[in-house]
Amino acid sequence: MTTLTDPSVLPKTKKPSDSAFKQQRLPAWQPILTAGTVLPTFFVIGIAFIPVGIGLLYFSEEVKEHSIDYTNCISNSSASGNETKCADIIALNSSAVCYCEINFTLTNEFGGNVYMYYGLTNFYQNHRRYVKSRDDNQLLGQLSQTPSSDCKPFAYSYVNNTEMPIAPCGAIANSLFSDELTLWSHVHQNFVPLLNYGIAWPSDKSIKFANPKGYDTLEDAFKDYAKPKNWSKAIYELDTKNISNNGFQNEDLIVWMRTAALPSFRKLYRRIDHSQDSFKGGLVRGNYSLIVKYSYPVAAFEGTKRMILSTTSLLGGKNPFLGIAYIVVGCVCLILGIALLIIHIKCSKSTNQMINVNQNTPYQ
């Protein structure tokens, strides 16, 4: 005979079990927002953020920069009275060689370590398909005759009517920045020494990029591979003077492969060699010339190119945004704190009034 307590005859129910967790009887804490807790928070944030912002802005202003837009520079080979832009020459013949020169003056001394950057505008390296267009296994030196499908349509190229895989494949590598920038110092009557290594993240060079192993030379390793379509050199010819900066470990390539988040960006191009006597203290004031071997087209996407010389500070390069943001947030917090304090003083109830509130107290 069954009883009412027999589980087999109990009615089915969706009621949760009577536990502290399922019935929400666990201990909890909820902050009570009062004037005594909120107002000090606003004032503390304001008082702390404004000095920090001023400090960040100060360090940013300590950085010296000089930028030169050379998008429309005039070819050195232009006839007198008939100035021809290098951009127009490259547009007519992508394999043409065009040199241009721009004179400029540094009005202030650039002390300490000086770096050269190239900057591009309206170039969307953050496009989803562009970012994916690479073969990380290939860049690690694990060559294959079948590159990643993400590299299409920059995975294969025809050489002497023979289809060959491209190394490095993909849209990112294919669009590698190719202008060559040099500086002439009229003060020293000599070229400014520039270093093309030590410009990439050490972690990138040691972990993400490696040359194929087991070959006598890099040329042997890449003999069955084609260069990217837009390149004028093969991967093993990027830096023949420095073996550790050649092939997949070329730092210009590594810097370019780290895609930018915004369409207007700058990337580190060279470091000034401060080991030479004339440039130990940086760049002195005076006249300089930027000499450009112009080969990188930007007219197709309505972009611009520029060269930037910059020093650094304790916090890195020039970036006033963070300092301005801290100051703005601090000022807003102080203004809100003062406004809420005035409202609290004028409109709040006294302690006795709050204690004596009951259901018969009229609403005011």
C-alpha beads as a LAMMPS data file, in Angstrom:
LAMMPS data file: protein, C-alpha beads

364 atoms
363 bonds

1 atom types
1 bond types

-500.0 500.0 xlo xhi
-500.0 500.0 ylo yhi
-500.0 500.0 zlo zhi

Masses

1 110.0

Atoms # bond

1 1 1 0.000 0.000 0.000
2 1 1 1.378 3.416 -0.984
3 1 1 1.367 6.485 1.232
4 1 1 1.176 10.183 0.427
5 1 1 4.881 10.523 1.178
6 1 1 5.825 7.951 -1.412
7 1 1 7.865 9.783 -4.119
8 1 1 6.192 7.733 -6.822
9 1 1 2.791 9.277 -6.104
10 1 1 3.878 12.870 -5.369
11 1 1 2.663 15.370 -8.007
12 1 1 5.381 16.739 -10.378
13 1 1 6.354 20.335 -9.700
14 1 1 8.815 22.896 -11.112
15 1 1 9.331 24.521 -7.741
16 1 1 13.066 24.803 -6.934
17 1 1 14.355 22.881 -3.951
18 1 1 14.316 24.639 -0.618
19 1 1 18.027 25.501 -0.494
20 1 1 19.738 28.786 0.358
21 1 1 21.200 29.057 -3.147
22 1 1 18.031 28.313 -5.138
23 1 1 15.782 30.333 -2.841
24 1 1 18.205 33.288 -2.789
25 1 1 18.859 33.282 0.924
26 1 1 22.646 33.560 0.631
27 1 1 24.290 36.482 2.421
28 1 1 24.784 39.501 0.151
29 1 1 26.013 43.057 0.317
30 1 1 24.588 46.001 -1.544
31 1 1 26.140 49.462 -1.368
32 1 1 23.864 52.234 -0.148
33 1 1 24.605 55.339 -2.209
34 1 1 24.466 58.366 0.048
35 1 1 25.900 61.842 -0.198
36 1 1 28.561 60.850 2.306
37 1 1 29.887 58.102 0.015
38 1 1 29.253 59.514 -3.455
39 1 1 30.534 63.084 -3.051
40 1 1 33.991 62.135 -1.672
41 1 1 34.393 59.689 -4.570
42 1 1 33.832 62.467 -7.121
43 1 1 36.272 64.788 -5.374
44 1 1 38.963 62.105 -4.955
45 1 1 38.765 61.148 -8.653
46 1 1 38.900 64.795 -9.712
47 1 1 41.814 65.698 -7.431
48 1 1 43.776 62.578 -8.477
49 1 1 43.110 62.660 -12.227
50 1 1 43.950 66.294 -12.928
51 1 1 47.603 66.155 -11.696
52 1 1 48.110 62.822 -13.483
53 1 1 46.730 64.341 -16.703
54 1 1 48.978 67.389 -16.379
55 1 1 51.981 65.084 -15.901
56 1 1 51.092 62.982 -18.962
57 1 1 50.589 66.132 -21.009
58 1 1 53.927 67.506 -19.846
59 1 1 55.833 64.356 -20.878
60 1 1 54.026 64.335 -24.218
61 1 1 54.986 67.958 -24.894
62 1 1 58.613 67.132 -24.064
63 1 1 58.717 64.919 -27.170
64 1 1 59.969 66.765 -30.244
65 1 1 58.581 65.866 -33.659
66 1 1 59.103 66.991 -37.217
67 1 1 56.818 65.668 -39.950
68 1 1 57.215 65.992 -43.728
69 1 1 54.473 65.027 -46.182
70 1 1 56.185 63.817 -49.359
71 1 1 53.147 62.370 -51.170
72 1 1 53.445 64.830 -54.038
73 1 1 57.191 65.394 -54.078
74 1 1 58.736 66.495 -57.375
75 1 1 61.051 64.142 -59.240
76 1 1 64.732 65.115 -59.295
77 1 1 64.822 64.292 -63.008
78 1 1 62.107 66.836 -63.870
79 1 1 63.030 69.288 -66.590
80 1 1 63.252 72.942 -65.696
81 1 1 59.801 74.525 -65.779
82 1 1 58.120 71.125 -66.186
83 1 1 57.868 69.679 -62.709
84 1 1 56.726 66.040 -62.622
85 1 1 55.498 64.340 -59.485
86 1 1 56.965 60.983 -58.569
87 1 1 53.426 59.796 -57.878
88 1 1 52.515 60.412 -61.538
89 1 1 55.615 58.577 -62.764
90 1 1 54.867 55.550 -60.582
91 1 1 51.221 55.572 -61.664
92 1 1 52.261 55.257 -65.320
93 1 1 54.957 52.635 -64.676
94 1 1 54.968 50.779 -61.365
95 1 1 58.511 49.463 -61.991
96 1 1 59.969 52.932 -62.638
97 1 1 62.573 54.381 -60.278
98 1 1 61.912 57.914 -59.076
99 1 1 63.985 59.979 -56.650
100 1 1 62.874 63.176 -54.987
101 1 1 64.435 65.460 -52.400
102 1 1 62.824 67.736 -49.829
103 1 1 64.815 70.296 -47.840
104 1 1 63.782 71.125 -44.293
105 1 1 65.119 72.807 -41.176
106 1 1 65.133 71.598 -37.591
107 1 1 64.600 74.712 -35.492
108 1 1 65.215 72.848 -32.225
109 1 1 67.842 70.324 -31.260
110 1 1 66.542 66.754 -31.094
111 1 1 68.428 65.447 -28.078
112 1 1 68.622 61.857 -26.920
113 1 1 67.459 58.919 -29.001
114 1 1 65.886 59.932 -32.309
115 1 1 63.656 57.677 -34.406
116 1 1 62.395 57.867 -37.974
117 1 1 58.839 56.771 -38.768
118 1 1 56.806 56.562 -41.941
119 1 1 53.131 57.487 -41.758
120 1 1 50.225 56.531 -44.011
121 1 1 46.656 57.826 -44.096
122 1 1 43.448 56.262 -45.406
123 1 1 45.052 52.797 -45.387
124 1 1 42.727 50.303 -43.678
125 1 1 45.024 47.635 -42.288
126 1 1 42.210 46.717 -39.897
127 1 1 39.982 45.274 -42.646
128 1 1 38.868 41.786 -41.604
129 1 1 39.959 39.989 -44.777
130 1 1 43.229 41.916 -44.906
131 1 1 44.113 41.013 -41.307
132 1 1 43.459 37.306 -41.991
133 1 1 45.451 37.251 -45.237
134 1 1 48.651 35.630 -43.968
135 1 1 50.120 32.190 -43.272
136 1 1 51.600 32.095 -39.773
137 1 1 53.094 28.622 -40.257
138 1 1 54.929 29.876 -43.329
139 1 1 56.239 32.904 -41.428
140 1 1 57.617 30.504 -38.806
141 1 1 59.767 28.920 -41.504
142 1 1 57.510 25.898 -42.060
143 1 1 57.366 26.148 -45.851
144 1 1 54.733 24.275 -47.816
145 1 1 53.806 24.061 -51.484
146 1 1 50.183 24.714 -50.456
147 1 1 49.971 28.024 -48.566
148 1 1 47.017 28.777 -46.303
149 1 1 43.714 29.404 -48.073
150 1 1 43.551 32.736 -46.194
151 1 1 46.316 34.021 -48.514
152 1 1 44.138 33.944 -51.642
153 1 1 44.373 35.662 -54.106
154 1 1 48.010 36.254 -53.085
155 1 1 48.929 32.595 -52.585
156 1 1 50.318 31.678 -56.012
157 1 1 52.096 33.449 -58.852
158 1 1 53.215 32.416 -62.334
159 1 1 56.962 32.420 -62.999
160 1 1 57.998 31.406 -66.528
161 1 1 54.501 29.995 -67.077
162 1 1 54.845 27.821 -63.970
163 1 1 52.569 28.276 -60.971
164 1 1 54.599 28.686 -57.797
165 1 1 53.564 29.395 -54.180
166 1 1 54.345 32.876 -52.912
167 1 1 56.542 33.445 -49.863
168 1 1 55.495 35.346 -47.873
169 1 1 51.930 34.966 -49.072
170 1 1 48.889 37.122 -48.326
171 1 1 47.668 40.677 -48.784
172 1 1 49.586 42.086 -45.793
173 1 1 52.990 40.999 -47.075
174 1 1 52.086 41.912 -50.660
175 1 1 51.432 45.544 -49.634
176 1 1 54.749 45.944 -47.762
177 1 1 55.899 49.573 -47.560
178 1 1 58.708 49.914 -50.095
179 1 1 59.863 53.566 -50.115
180 1 1 63.508 54.054 -49.169
181 1 1 64.160 57.114 -46.981
182 1 1 67.552 58.647 -46.241
183 1 1 68.645 61.879 -44.534
184 1 1 71.434 64.245 -45.582
185 1 1 72.793 66.630 -42.948
186 1 1 73.962 69.940 -44.398
187 1 1 75.478 70.737 -41.003
188 1 1 77.824 67.735 -41.132
189 1 1 77.902 67.393 -44.941
190 1 1 77.191 63.715 -44.525
191 1 1 74.345 61.201 -44.474
192 1 1 72.636 60.677 -41.134
193 1 1 73.458 57.072 -40.102
194 1 1 70.275 54.997 -39.906
195 1 1 69.886 51.510 -38.404
196 1 1 67.358 49.080 -39.881
197 1 1 67.423 46.637 -36.973
198 1 1 66.144 46.942 -33.417
199 1 1 62.886 48.431 -34.750
200 1 1 60.589 45.408 -34.290
201 1 1 59.235 43.929 -31.091
202 1 1 61.799 41.369 -29.800
203 1 1 58.957 38.946 -29.022
204 1 1 57.758 39.125 -32.639
205 1 1 61.200 38.417 -34.062
206 1 1 62.001 35.565 -31.695
207 1 1 58.569 33.878 -31.560
208 1 1 56.403 34.715 -34.588
209 1 1 58.991 34.844 -37.385
210 1 1 61.743 32.397 -38.305
211 1 1 63.660 31.414 -41.425
212 1 1 63.558 27.854 -42.808
213 1 1 66.205 25.568 -41.326
214 1 1 68.297 22.912 -43.001
215 1 1 69.480 24.963 -45.991
216 1 1 72.930 26.307 -46.821
217 1 1 71.558 29.704 -47.875
218 1 1 68.232 31.514 -47.815
219 1 1 68.241 31.502 -51.606
220 1 1 68.246 27.706 -51.538
221 1 1 65.355 27.685 -49.072
222 1 1 63.178 29.907 -51.269
223 1 1 64.226 28.695 -54.721
224 1 1 60.842 26.992 -55.271
225 1 1 58.841 30.031 -54.174
226 1 1 57.853 33.225 -55.944
227 1 1 58.100 36.725 -54.512
228 1 1 54.893 38.675 -53.764
229 1 1 53.431 40.332 -56.845
230 1 1 54.114 43.919 -55.731
231 1 1 57.665 43.279 -54.540
232 1 1 60.734 44.233 -56.564
233 1 1 62.972 41.894 -54.522
234 1 1 62.712 38.312 -53.358
235 1 1 62.351 37.568 -49.645
236 1 1 66.036 36.535 -49.366
237 1 1 67.188 39.871 -50.861
238 1 1 65.617 42.230 -48.309
239 1 1 68.888 42.733 -46.421
240 1 1 71.853 40.874 -47.887
241 1 1 74.334 42.761 -45.666
242 1 1 72.869 41.445 -42.415
243 1 1 71.907 37.754 -42.378
244 1 1 70.024 38.073 -39.075
245 1 1 67.836 40.784 -40.652
246 1 1 67.043 38.931 -43.861
247 1 1 64.246 36.643 -45.012
248 1 1 61.264 36.267 -42.730
249 1 1 63.265 37.890 -39.932
250 1 1 63.637 41.165 -41.784
251 1 1 62.438 43.776 -39.297
252 1 1 60.822 46.022 -41.911
253 1 1 58.604 43.052 -42.799
254 1 1 57.924 42.210 -39.144
255 1 1 56.931 45.814 -38.349
256 1 1 54.595 45.925 -41.362
257 1 1 52.977 42.580 -40.519
258 1 1 51.811 43.960 -37.149
259 1 1 48.669 45.570 -38.554
260 1 1 47.489 48.994 -37.412
261 1 1 44.118 49.505 -35.715
262 1 1 43.284 52.825 -37.394
263 1 1 43.428 53.991 -41.031
264 1 1 45.934 56.745 -40.188
265 1 1 49.028 55.279 -38.575
266 1 1 52.788 55.452 -38.290
267 1 1 55.332 52.656 -38.108
268 1 1 58.930 52.716 -36.965
269 1 1 61.255 52.787 -39.978
270 1 1 64.775 53.480 -38.704
271 1 1 66.811 54.380 -35.624
272 1 1 69.483 57.070 -35.683
273 1 1 72.884 55.503 -35.006
274 1 1 74.094 57.499 -32.026
275 1 1 77.387 55.618 -31.793
276 1 1 78.912 57.937 -34.403
277 1 1 80.599 61.022 -32.988
278 1 1 78.628 63.608 -34.959
279 1 1 75.278 62.224 -33.799
280 1 1 75.956 61.022 -30.248
281 1 1 73.776 63.727 -28.733
282 1 1 70.980 63.417 -31.307
283 1 1 70.253 65.724 -34.235
284 1 1 71.499 69.292 -34.005
285 1 1 69.608 72.316 -35.291
286 1 1 70.151 73.124 -38.917
287 1 1 69.311 72.229 -42.500
288 1 1 68.618 68.681 -43.662
289 1 1 67.381 66.974 -46.812
290 1 1 65.012 64.041 -47.041
291 1 1 65.942 61.867 -50.033
292 1 1 63.202 59.473 -51.127
293 1 1 63.374 56.542 -53.492
294 1 1 59.702 56.741 -54.366
295 1 1 58.006 53.429 -55.190
296 1 1 54.982 53.000 -52.916
297 1 1 51.715 54.152 -54.575
298 1 1 49.036 55.758 -52.404
299 1 1 46.975 57.642 -55.009
300 1 1 44.788 54.566 -55.681
301 1 1 43.255 54.778 -52.177
302 1 1 43.575 58.572 -51.837
303 1 1 46.151 58.272 -49.117
304 1 1 49.152 60.338 -48.104
305 1 1 52.699 59.528 -47.009
306 1 1 54.919 61.319 -44.554
307 1 1 58.218 60.964 -42.758
308 1 1 58.344 61.715 -39.032
309 1 1 61.433 62.382 -36.918
310 1 1 60.694 62.012 -33.222
311 1 1 62.341 61.767 -29.842
312 1 1 60.848 59.846 -26.919
313 1 1 60.008 60.565 -23.315
314 1 1 59.613 58.484 -20.168
315 1 1 56.204 57.392 -21.458
316 1 1 57.156 56.809 -25.100
317 1 1 56.253 58.888 -28.133
318 1 1 54.125 61.986 -28.488
319 1 1 50.497 61.284 -27.548
320 1 1 48.580 64.129 -25.858
321 1 1 45.243 62.272 -25.904
322 1 1 45.746 60.392 -22.631
323 1 1 46.737 63.526 -20.715
324 1 1 43.776 65.491 -22.111
325 1 1 41.416 62.615 -21.283
326 1 1 42.597 62.489 -17.645
327 1 1 42.228 66.259 -17.244
328 1 1 38.735 66.276 -18.791
329 1 1 37.515 63.389 -16.613
330 1 1 39.000 65.005 -13.508
331 1 1 37.357 68.383 -14.258
332 1 1 33.984 66.748 -14.971
333 1 1 34.147 64.854 -11.681
334 1 1 35.001 68.030 -9.744
335 1 1 32.159 69.985 -11.392
336 1 1 29.677 67.174 -10.711
337 1 1 30.910 66.891 -7.128
338 1 1 30.448 70.635 -6.512
339 1 1 27.018 70.640 -8.175
340 1 1 25.816 67.632 -6.167
341 1 1 27.227 69.134 -2.970
342 1 1 25.234 72.352 -3.526
343 1 1 22.079 70.332 -4.231
344 1 1 22.703 68.224 -1.133
345 1 1 23.141 71.274 1.119
346 1 1 20.066 73.083 -0.214
347 1 1 17.618 70.236 -0.659
348 1 1 18.560 67.475 1.770
349 1 1 16.668 66.751 4.991
350 1 1 18.231 67.048 8.403
351 1 1 19.056 63.949 10.440
352 1 1 16.129 64.508 12.835
353 1 1 13.712 64.871 9.936
354 1 1 14.938 61.637 8.410
355 1 1 14.597 59.770 11.725
356 1 1 11.052 61.010 12.305
357 1 1 9.731 60.039 8.869
358 1 1 6.630 57.837 9.124
359 1 1 3.680 56.830 6.963
360 1 1 1.804 59.992 7.913
361 1 1 4.624 62.346 6.983
362 1 1 3.472 64.527 4.051
363 1 1 5.501 64.165 0.834
364 1 1 7.467 67.288 -0.005

Bonds

1 1 1 2
2 1 2 3
3 1 3 4
4 1 4 5
5 1 5 6
6 1 6 7
7 1 7 8
8 1 8 9
9 1 9 10
10 1 10 11
11 1 11 12
12 1 12 13
13 1 13 14
14 1 14 15
15 1 15 16
16 1 16 17
17 1 17 18
18 1 18 19
19 1 19 20
20 1 20 21
21 1 21 22
22 1 22 23
23 1 23 24
24 1 24 25
25 1 25 26
26 1 26 27
27 1 27 28
28 1 28 29
29 1 29 30
30 1 30 31
31 1 31 32
32 1 32 33
33 1 33 34
34 1 34 35
35 1 35 36
36 1 36 37
37 1 37 38
38 1 38 39
39 1 39 40
40 1 40 41
41 1 41 42
42 1 42 43
43 1 43 44
44 1 44 45
45 1 45 46
46 1 46 47
47 1 47 48
48 1 48 49
49 1 49 50
50 1 50 51
51 1 51 52
52 1 52 53
53 1 53 54
54 1 54 55
55 1 55 56
56 1 56 57
57 1 57 58
58 1 58 59
59 1 59 60
60 1 60 61
61 1 61 62
62 1 62 63
63 1 63 64
64 1 64 65
65 1 65 66
66 1 66 67
67 1 67 68
68 1 68 69
69 1 69 70
70 1 70 71
71 1 71 72
72 1 72 73
73 1 73 74
74 1 74 75
75 1 75 76
76 1 76 77
77 1 77 78
78 1 78 79
79 1 79 80
80 1 80 81
81 1 81 82
82 1 82 83
83 1 83 84
84 1 84 85
85 1 85 86
86 1 86 87
87 1 87 88
88 1 88 89
89 1 89 90
90 1 90 91
91 1 91 92
92 1 92 93
93 1 93 94
94 1 94 95
95 1 95 96
96 1 96 97
97 1 97 98
98 1 98 99
99 1 99 100
100 1 100 101
101 1 101 102
102 1 102 103
103 1 103 104
104 1 104 105
105 1 105 106
106 1 106 107
107 1 107 108
108 1 108 109
109 1 109 110
110 1 110 111
111 1 111 112
112 1 112 113
113 1 113 114
114 1 114 115
115 1 115 116
116 1 116 117
117 1 117 118
118 1 118 119
119 1 119 120
120 1 120 121
121 1 121 122
122 1 122 123
123 1 123 124
124 1 124 125
125 1 125 126
126 1 126 127
127 1 127 128
128 1 128 129
129 1 129 130
130 1 130 131
131 1 131 132
132 1 132 133
133 1 133 134
134 1 134 135
135 1 135 136
136 1 136 137
137 1 137 138
138 1 138 139
139 1 139 140
140 1 140 141
141 1 141 142
142 1 142 143
143 1 143 144
144 1 144 145
145 1 145 146
146 1 146 147
147 1 147 148
148 1 148 149
149 1 149 150
150 1 150 151
151 1 151 152
152 1 152 153
153 1 153 154
154 1 154 155
155 1 155 156
156 1 156 157
157 1 157 158
158 1 158 159
159 1 159 160
160 1 160 161
161 1 161 162
162 1 162 163
163 1 163 164
164 1 164 165
165 1 165 166
166 1 166 167
167 1 167 168
168 1 168 169
169 1 169 170
170 1 170 171
171 1 171 172
172 1 172 173
173 1 173 174
174 1 174 175
175 1 175 176
176 1 176 177
177 1 177 178
178 1 178 179
179 1 179 180
180 1 180 181
181 1 181 182
182 1 182 183
183 1 183 184
184 1 184 185
185 1 185 186
186 1 186 187
187 1 187 188
188 1 188 189
189 1 189 190
190 1 190 191
191 1 191 192
192 1 192 193
193 1 193 194
194 1 194 195
195 1 195 196
196 1 196 197
197 1 197 198
198 1 198 199
199 1 199 200
200 1 200 201
201 1 201 202
202 1 202 203
203 1 203 204
204 1 204 205
205 1 205 206
206 1 206 207
207 1 207 208
208 1 208 209
209 1 209 210
210 1 210 211
211 1 211 212
212 1 212 213
213 1 213 214
214 1 214 215
215 1 215 216
216 1 216 217
217 1 217 218
218 1 218 219
219 1 219 220
220 1 220 221
221 1 221 222
222 1 222 223
223 1 223 224
224 1 224 225
225 1 225 226
226 1 226 227
227 1 227 228
228 1 228 229
229 1 229 230
230 1 230 231
231 1 231 232
232 1 232 233
233 1 233 234
234 1 234 235
235 1 235 236
236 1 236 237
237 1 237 238
238 1 238 239
239 1 239 240
240 1 240 241
241 1 241 242
242 1 242 243
243 1 243 244
244 1 244 245
245 1 245 246
246 1 246 247
247 1 247 248
248 1 248 249
249 1 249 250
250 1 250 251
251 1 251 252
252 1 252 253
253 1 253 254
254 1 254 255
255 1 255 256
256 1 256 257
257 1 257 258
258 1 258 259
259 1 259 260
260 1 260 261
261 1 261 262
262 1 262 263
263 1 263 264
264 1 264 265
265 1 265 266
266 1 266 267
267 1 267 268
268 1 268 269
269 1 269 270
270 1 270 271
271 1 271 272
272 1 272 273
273 1 273 274
274 1 274 275
275 1 275 276
276 1 276 277
277 1 277 278
278 1 278 279
279 1 279 280
280 1 280 281
281 1 281 282
282 1 282 283
283 1 283 284
284 1 284 285
285 1 285 286
286 1 286 287
287 1 287 288
288 1 288 289
289 1 289 290
290 1 290 291
291 1 291 292
292 1 292 293
293 1 293 294
294 1 294 295
295 1 295 296
296 1 296 297
297 1 297 298
298 1 298 299
299 1 299 300
300 1 300 301
301 1 301 302
302 1 302 303
303 1 303 304
304 1 304 305
305 1 305 306
306 1 306 307
307 1 307 308
308 1 308 309
309 1 309 310
310 1 310 311
311 1 311 312
312 1 312 313
313 1 313 314
314 1 314 315
315 1 315 316
316 1 316 317
317 1 317 318
318 1 318 319
319 1 319 320
320 1 320 321
321 1 321 322
322 1 322 323
323 1 323 324
324 1 324 325
325 1 325 326
326 1 326 327
327 1 327 328
328 1 328 329
329 1 329 330
330 1 330 331
331 1 331 332
332 1 332 333
333 1 333 334
334 1 334 335
335 1 335 336
336 1 336 337
337 1 337 338
338 1 338 339
339 1 339 340
340 1 340 341
341 1 341 342
342 1 342 343
343 1 343 344
344 1 344 345
345 1 345 346
346 1 346 347
347 1 347 348
348 1 348 349
349 1 349 350
350 1 350 351
351 1 351 352
352 1 352 353
353 1 353 354
354 1 354 355
355 1 355 356
356 1 356 357
357 1 357 358
358 1 358 359
359 1 359 360
360 1 360 361
361 1 361 362
362 1 362 363
363 1 363 364
